[in-house]
Amino acid sequence: MVFLSQPTTAKELNDMLSVTKNGVAVSGSAAKGLGPLIGSYDISESDDGFLFRVALPGVVKNEKFKCDIQTDGTITIHGATNTGEKKVQVHNMVFEMHSQNLCPPGDFSVTILLPAHVDPSTLEHVFDNGVLEGVVKKKPTS
């Protein structure tokens, strides 16, 4: 896992991930978290495609949330967390946090590299209960 404290270019990111067979890179508030990692993931492979699951605790599916995939198998997830605040207002009460174990609030990105080329047009994903689950088919070999 590579933690990037600042934005990088696509080339820099690809160079870092190419060193690992199954790498993942996180940036933004996800790179500052102390608790459950945003971007922890599982990958499964069948003859025809891949199933991936990515942990995104505290992430909401809104206009900032986006999941893209490239033909080389690079999955990029962008979004924002809504947890990790120092003060929380709930039910007309203000709570001062005693522990800070969740990812700090703010924008983040997670990049994962699948082990083979894929067909991006076949990507189907569902985001529910803090887990992004996606299926994508492998690119047919010539």
Secondary structure by P-SEA (a helix, b strand, c coil): cccccccccaaaaaaaaaaccbbbbbccccccccccccccbbbbbcccbbbbbbbbccccccccbbbbbcccbbbbbbbcccccccccccccbbbbbccccccccccbbbbbbcccccccccbbbbbccccccccccccccc
